Amino acid sequence: MRTTLDLPADLLNEAMQVTKTPTKTKVIILALEELIRKSTIAELKAFKGTVDLDIDLDMIRARR
């Protein structure tokens, strides 16, 4: 999909240097993937401590 964007050249160039990504397209794709990954992790962290698995580890270990 082709899209026209007005991006700050210095920001784009710095992102390309930092990530060692050779093209503008690839660095933008990488940035979008990273944004999605971080957002997903943040959503998963919201569940921390809220899931009760009710597992008896001693019983599981004794089965071996």
N, C-alpha and C positions, 0 to 999 in steps of 0.2 A: 504494500500500500504506500503510495506516495503522499507525503505531507510536507507542507512548507512551514518551517519554524523560524522564529527570530530568536536566536540564542546568542548570549554573550560569547564572543570568539575566545576571549581569554579563559573563560570557565570551561569551554569545550576543549580547548587545547590542553589545559591543565589536567582535565579528566583523562584525556588520551595519554598524556605522559605518565600520570600516576598509575594507570591501569595497564600501561604498555599495550594499548589497543590501537591497531593501525588505522582504523577508519572511523569517521564520525558516526556512521550508521551503527557500527558494532558497539561503540562506546555508549550510544543512546540505548540500544537494546540491553546492554549490560546494566546500565543504570536502572532501567525499568524492571528488569528481573530482580535486581537487588532490592528495590523498593517493595516489590511484591513479597519477596522472601522475608524481609524485616517486618512487614505488616502481618504476615501469617504467623511469624514467631511471637509477635506482640499479642495477637489474638489467643494463641495457645497458652501463653503465660498467664492469661486471665483465668484459666482453669486450674492453675497451680493450687493444690490443697483442697479442691472442691470435689474431686472424684474419689469416692470411697470404694476400694476394690474388695474389701472384706476377705483378704487372703491370709491364711495361716501358714506362714513360711516354715515353721517347725514341722508341720504336717507334710508339706511338700518335700522338704529335705529328708524326712524319714522314709519316704517312699522309695528312695534310691537304694 
